[in-house]
Every structure is written in C-alpha cells, then in structure tokens.
C-alpha cells in the first residue's frame, strides 16, 4: 500500500466533485482515478479534480489494481450493484447514502463485504465531524437531563422536473431516501446514546406524506417513539423548504443545532447552543481545520483494518434502512423497481 490510500470515484456528479475537493485536504488519501459512463465525462472530471486515470466505465476503474478505495457517488438505484462489484474486486468501499433502497437489498451488500473481506461505510459525512461527537457526549453526560423529544428536519425545494434524480421514480427519488435518512440516523443515534447504546431503532413509527405525480415522496413527516419514552419528530422533502435544524429537548434544558448535517463543510468553526433551565445559554464552538469530506476519508483510512467505522457502523446502517422502510410503508411508497422480480420489495 502506498503512503497514501489511492482512491477511485465512481460517478462524476455534484457529490463526486464535492468529495474530490474534500479529498485534497485529507492526510491519508489522494484521488487516483475516476470512472464514468463516457470517456469525455471522465476526462473532464479528471482534469478538474486531479484524477490522473480516467475510465469510460465503472468496471474499468474496478479493474485498476492500484485503486484501493472506491467512493460510490452514483444514483441510489446503482449503490447495491456497484458495492457488490467493488467488493468482488477487492476494493474498500465508501458508498453514498442510502447504501440500498431497503434493508433486504442491504443484506446482499453485507454478504459480499464479508465474503471478500473489505471495508465498508455508508457515507454520512456529518457523523465524522467532531460536532456530532460533542452532541452525543452532552446527551451521554445528561447535560440537559433525560432526553424527551428530538426534532430534526432535512428538506428543500428543487425545480420540478419529473426526470431529475430527486423526483424520478426509476431513480428512487423523493425525500426519505435522499435526505430523510439524515434525521433518522441522528434520532437513532441520540436515542441510542440516551439509552446507553451507540444507536437504537424506534419501537413505533407513524407518518403522513404527499406522493407526487411520479409516485415519490415530495414531503413527509414522521413521529417515532424510542425506548426510554423518547419521541422524535422527523421531517423531509424535496418540494418544500424547511429549517434544517436539530433540537434535542430534555428534562433540564435543550440543545439547538442550526447546522447538523453540514457543520463547517469547508473548514473552520461550527456552533450550537445549550440552554439549561434557569441558566444563561451556552454557545458551544467546534473548531475543525479540515473539509468535511476530508474527515470522512480519514475516518475510512483509520478504520480499514477493522472493516467498519464506529462513526457509521454496519448495524447503524441496517437500523437506518429498517426505519426508512417503516416510514415508506406508512405513506405507501414503493418504487416501481421494487415491484419487479429483480429487486426485493420493501418489507
């Protein structure tokens, strides 16, 4: 292995470019290769982002023996296929969320990962940021008493285009899979820590939502109950702007986090506020000298030998998918691809 890990990126979209930018600030990795559906696209990405090897197919990148880790930045419906193929090629894997459309699909991915003995992490970059660890520490030490309510949202509006990645049925569009997974992973984490564990799944979940003309969820809200009598309000959407914040309410105060999902994305400081009953509010400042995606790449490198990262473990990913399955079932969201025999239906 080289002094730095050689990364390959599958895909040339916006998130691929963001990761490539972040990787430049990594202390452990560097970009070697990119794979695209066309040579022109691969060449353009490589020229812009410093990838010296540019491939006109994803398979060609996986065949490159010098590529050690791959970042899968493809649309949702390609994550399972290329995670399994990357594992078979002996590559360590950082896969964009959601790692699968449902938890049944994810089982096949983890079977491949175990069979070929490679690292795998679902790319929830906010989990690698010190702000998230600080929030968990405050919950663990009961800085605001016993946790009672978690309120989390990730939602935005995009121009209406039924063929776009965020609205197309055949690309598994909609809010829950694209960004609703963030509030779920945060609620599972906070409720877990409050119960003395790393994460926990809801014991009950109810939801309402709106399915648009393409049959995907354009906006939806869920209420989940966790062990310890903790209740969470979760909101997401791709056709409505909301305040994308996190609020944690306890018996002795509350924590308000204005930027839970992209804290100090480039580098610098992030801030959140702790309000304790009867006391002056305290602003917590988290200094971070690295790009958010550099932190993610370095977390992969630090945990390759153990094959999973504690910031987003395999069990955590499965809990997230099972919770998304329940949310989707509540609003009647089944993608057309899941109705075919080739892909397991959500359960």
Secondary structure by P-SEA (a helix, b strand, c coil): cccbbbbbbccccaaaaaaaaaaaacccccccccccccaaaaaaaaaacccccccccaaaaaacccccbbbbcccccaaaaaaaaaaaabbbbbccccccccaaaaaaaaaaaaaabbbbbccccccccaaaaaaaaaaaacccccccbbbbbbbbcccccccccccccccccccccccaaaaaaaaaaaaaaaacccccccccccbbbbbccccccccbbbbbbcccbbbbbbbbbcccccccbbbbbccccbbbbcccccccccccccbbbbbcccccbbbbbbbbcccaaaaaaaaaaacccccccccccaaaaaaaaaaaaaaaaaacccccccccccccccc
